[in-house]
Every structure is written in C-alpha cells, then in structure tokens.
Amino acid sequence: MDKSKKRAGGRRLAGRCALAALCLVMAARAYCVGTTCPNDVPDSVAVTAVPLPPDYDDATMWYVQEDDRDGMGADVFYVVSTWEFDWTTADGRTCHYADVWNPGHRARMNIEQQLVAGYMGRGNNFYAPYYRHSTLGTWATLDEDTIGRRIALSMDDVRRAFEHFQHCRDRRRPLVLAGFSQGAKAVVELVKHMDDDAYRHLVAAYVMGYKVTPADTLQCARFKAATDSADVGVTICYNSVKDVRYIKPIVSSPCTMCINPVNWRTDDTPALLHDSITVVVDTARHVLVLKGYDGREYPPILNILNSGDVHGCEPWLYSESLGRNVALRIREWRKRNR
C-alpha cells in the first residue's frame, strides 16, 4: 500500500474512533431522569425499579437496515453494548436498566447500531433490537452474583428479540450474530440456546470485547473457535489491552479463544494495522496486545474499563477488517450450502 493510502486509512480510523469516543462521552454525561417505571424489584430493594419490557412486535423496538439487494447477503442480528448509567425515576427510585421506551435511551443505543451497520450491514439485512441492558453501575460492582442476577432480565429481552427475529425472517438465509461488550455476552448466550436449525445457518458469531469461558465451552459444543478468515459456524472472540497486566476479568478472563481480526491468525504472528498499530495475540491469556495505540480518546468508565485496556475500541478499531471478513464468511457459507 502506498503512503497516501496508508495516511487516508489512518484518517478514516481516527475519524471513526473519535466519533465512537465522542458517543461514549455523550453517554457518560447522560444521566436520564424522569422516566416512570413499574414496581418490579429484582434486587428485593424497595428503592429500585425496572422499566416496562420491550414489545418486539412494535417496530419502535428495532433498528433495521435492509441492504441485501441481490439476495446474496445474510441477516445480521446485532446486540449493542452498555450505554446507560444507573438513573433515577420521577418518583425517586433507582433503575439499573436502560428504558427502551425512553427516546433518549434508544437514541444512545442507536448511535452504536448505526455505526456498526455501516460496516457489518453492507450488502446484508441488519437488525438490532433495543433491550433493557444492565447499566454501567451494575458492571462496576465487579460482583459476579449481582451482575448475573441483574443481567438475566437483559438476556431474556435479547432472547425474546431473537425468537421474534427468527419467526419473521426467511430461515433459509445465512445468519450472522454479533455484539459488543454486554451485547457480546448476549451473543454467547444466544449461541448456547439457539436451536439446531439456527445453528446450521450460522455463518459466524462475533463476540467483540467479551469472553467465551471454559464453562461456556463445556456447556455448549457449538463454540468452535475461528482459526482463519473463512471458516464458518465459528465464534470470533477478542479483547484488546495495552499490556496483559491490564486484563479486566469482568469482560476478558478467563477466556478460551482469541483470533487476531487483522491477520486472522490465532498464534502470536504480529499484524500491522493502519501502518502504526501492532496487534498480537497473547496465546496464553487469549487477548490481543496492542502496541502503538494508546486509546486515549476513550474516557475511563468508572475506573473499570478503558484504564490500561482499550475496551472502547473493539468494534471500531478493526471495523474495515471486520466488514471485509463478514462478507468473506457469508460467501464461504453460501459456497458450502448451495
């Protein structure tokens, strides 16, 4: 690649990362108040509240981009990450979930949906549900029991959305699952619980910025780690850190698989991204180690993420490579399933 193209690639990368970072800053400042919630109390604490559930028959609950004009693409089901902090309802109760009926909450989720659709949705039909994702405050507890208890509701929303999606789409078409952070956790759960027919049509599951644990692989044999750029029915999993000492167990450890989304290798062969960033798989810890990228555009989140790790970069830093890879794996799936 000549230097002018490399500089152009670097500018595109900087623009996307800056936009994504700006979105994170906006979310960090968005402490939404005034939304009424019903009286459900999942934590058995009288001051908490849970928003009304989404109705996935309602088009308001979906971001949709249909771009498969020649019928040779796939259906992409994408699950967004965590956008809301704990917030207070009009009657003074704390809420640990996004409210899908709140236009502001949907608008923040929509930022990520649109950006990812820009590269995963090209030539495909892209569907992303709004769901009651657990707040950043929940993840900041670092308490697996608290997180597990609260996130069960979030994962149930995604499961219901996926069932609705499967019911409405042509199930003969290839399927791509993808998600980032909490959304990637949802992808892991969907792989565990999808039926055999859905799995037969799975091109790949993209678990960006989350882990596939040893317990996950013992529970479900469908977690087949991607080993190159074109295998299908596989899971693509990665987390990015500046150094292994910054690994954050809450999202990335223990993990059983990692693939480099630049050179699509699982060994420690380095890959050069945008002429300045070296990306290497740490094969012992199953994370990506980045050199030449400090990720400073991503603000620290409650001192648990974007602090030594570069969690915020996962869907954006590798977006060009991911977009090409989604298209390649879809073509390969179609070859094998003529």
N, C-alpha and C positions, 0 to 999 in steps of 0.2 A: 504494500500500500504506500502511495507517495505521501510526502509530509503534509500537503494541503488537505488530503482526505483524512489523515490522522487528526489534524487540527480541527477539521469540521466535525469528526466523530467526537472529539473531546468537548467541543462546544455543545453538541447535542446532549451529551452525557451531563455536562454541567447544568444545562437548562432543565433537563428532566429532574435531576437531583435537587436543584434549587426549588423547583415547583413543588416537588414532594415534601421537601423540608418546610417550605412556607405553609403547606397544608397542615403539617404536624404542629407548627407554631400556632396556627389559627385554632386548631383543635385544643391545644393546651390552654388557650385563653378563653375557650368557650365553656364557661360554667353555666349551664342552662337551668333556669328556674321557672316555676310557674306551670308545669305540666301536671295534670291530675292523674293519679294512679289509683287502682283499686286497693283493697285491703289485704291482698295476699301477703304473707310474711314468711318467706322461705327460711330465714335465719332465726325464726322464733324471737325476733326482737321487735317490739311494738312500734318503733320509730322508723322501720323500713317499709318500702313499698315496691311493688312490681308493676310495670306498665302493662296495658292490655296487650294480648297476643296478636301477632300479625294474622291477617286473613289472606292466604295466598291465592284465593280466587279473585282478589282485588288487584288490579293492575298497578295500583299505587305502591304495592309492596315489592315491586320488581324494577331493576334497571335492565333494559333489554336493548341490544344492538344486533340486528339481523343483517349480516353482510355476506352470507353464503349464496351468491347469485347463480352459480353454476351447479350447485348440488354436490360439490366435491369437497366441501369443508366438513366441519364437525360441530357438535353442540358443546359449548364450553359452559360449565357450571362453576361460577367463581364465588368465593366467600371472603368478604372483607375482614380486615383486622379490627383492632380496638381503637375507637375514636373518642369515646366519652369518659370523662372522669365521674366519680360519684357526684350526684347533684341532688338538689332539694326540691321537693314538690311544693305546690302552692299552699298545702296545709302543713308544711314544715317537716315532712318525713324524708329520710334519706333513701335514695334509689341507687342500686348497684348495677343497673342495666340501662342500655340505650332504649329510648322510646321510639318505636318505628312509626308512631302516629304523630310524632313531633317533626314538623318540616325542617327544623334546624338540624336535628339528629340525622334525618335522611340526607340532607344536603351534604353533611360532612362525609357520610359513607359514600355518597355519590361521587365525591372527588376521586377517591381511590378506584371506584368502579370504572369511571370514565378513563382514567389514566391506564389502567391495566387492559381495558377493552381496546385501547389504542394499539396495543401490540399483540395481545392474545386473540382479539376478536377479528383481526383482518382476515377476510375470506371465510369467516365462521359465523355461527349464530351464538351470541354471548348473552348469558342470563345470570343475573346476580340478585339474590334476594336480600331485602333488608331484614335484619333479625335483631333480637334483643341481646346484643353481645354484652358480656360482662365487662364492667368498667375497668379502667386502668387502676383504680383504687383496689379492686379485687386482686389483680395480679401483683400489686405492690405489697400485699400481705406476705407474699412468698410462702404462704401456708397451703400445702397441697390439699388438705382437707377442706379449707374454706373455699379455695378455688374450685375444687371438684364439686362441692355442694352447689355453689352458685352457677357454675358453667353448665350444669346439667340442663338447666332451662334453656340456655343459649343453644346448646347442641340439639335439643329437642326441636327448637324452631327450625334449625337447618335441616334436620331430618325430615320434618313435615314439608319444608320447601322443596327438598329433593324429590320426595314422593309425588308432590304435585307436578313438578317439572317432568318427571318420568311418565306420569299419567298423560300429560299433554303433548309430549314430543313424539316424533316418529322414532321408536326404539330400535329401528334397524340402522340408524345413523351412528357413526362413531361418537364417543363421549370423551371429553377431557374434563377432569376435575382439577381445580387449582384454588389455592388460598394462601394468605399471608398471615403469619403470627397466629392470633386466635382463630382466624379463618383457616389456617393450615391445620390447626388442631381439629377443626371441624372436618377437613378433608380426611384426616386419619380415621376419624370415627365413621365417616361415610364408607370408606373402603372396608372397614370391619363389618358393616351391616348391610351393604348392598346385596341384592340377590344375584344368582348365578348369571342370569341374562344380562344384567347391567355390567357385570364384570367382564363378560365375553366381548362387550362393545367398548370396554375401557381402552383408550389409546394410552393414557398415562395419567398419573396423579402427581401434581406439582405441590410439594409441601415446602413452601418458602418461609424460612425463618421460624421453623419449629422442628420438633424431633420425632423420630419413629423409634420407640424404645424397645429393648429386648422383650418386655412384657407384651407389647403390641404384636411383635412378630410371632410370639408363642401363641397368642390368642387367635391370630389370623394368618393363614398361609398365603394370603393374597399379596402380602407386602414383599414384592420382588424388587430388589434394588436395581435401578438402572445401571448398566455397565458401559453403555456407549450412547451415541447420539440418536440412534434409530430403533432401539428395541421398544416393544410395545407391551401393554399390560403391566407396566412397571411403575415404580414410585421414584420420583426425582426429589431428593431431600438435601437441603444445605442450610447452614448458618454461617455467618461471617463475623470474624473477630480480627482485631489488630494484632493480638497475641493470644496464645492459648490460656494465659493467666486471666483473661477477661471473659472466659466462657461463663455464660449465665445458665445455671441448671434449669431455671424455670422455663426456658424455651429450648435449650440445646443439649441437655445432658441428663441421663445417658442416652446416646443415640447409636443406632446400629448401622447407619449408612450415610454416605455423603458422596456427591458427584460434583465435579467442577463444571459449572454451567458455561465456561468459556471454551475449554478444550474437550469437554465431555469424557474426562478420564476419572477413574477412582483411585489412581495411585498418586504419588507426590510429584508428578511431572508438572512444572510450573507453566502457567499460561499468562500471556501479556494481554491486558485489557486496555484498549484506548491508548496504547503506546506509553502508558505511565504507571499502570497498576499491575502488580504481580499477584496472581491468585494461585494458591497452592492448597491441596487437600492435606490436612493432618490426618494420616491414616489410622493413628492410634485413638484419636478423640473424635474423629468423624466431624470435623468442622473445616471451614475454609479460613485460611490465614491470608490477610491482605497486606501487602507492602506497597507503599507509595500512595496510599489513600487514607486520610485521617478522618473522613466523615464528619468534619466539624459543623457542616451545615445542618446536621440533625441534633436538635436540642436534647439533653439528657431528660429522660422521663422518670420522674420520681426517684431518681438515683438508682434505678434498677436496670434500665436499658439505655443504649447509646452512651454508655460510660465504659469506654475501652472496647466494647463490642461495637458493631455498626449495624445493629438490628434494623434501624430505619431504612437502610439502603436496599434491603433484599429484593423487592420487586422492581426496583428502578435501575440499580447499577448494572444489572445483567439483561436489561429489557430487550436490547437488539438481539442478543444471542437466544434469549427465551422465545422471542417471537418467531425467529427462524426455526427453532427446534420444534415448537408446536406444529408448524406447517410440515416439517420433515416427518415427524412421527405420524401425523394424520395420513400423509401419502403412503407411508410404510404400512400402516394398518389397512388401508384400502387395498394395497397390493396383496396382502395376506388374506384378505376376506372378500375377494372378488366372487 
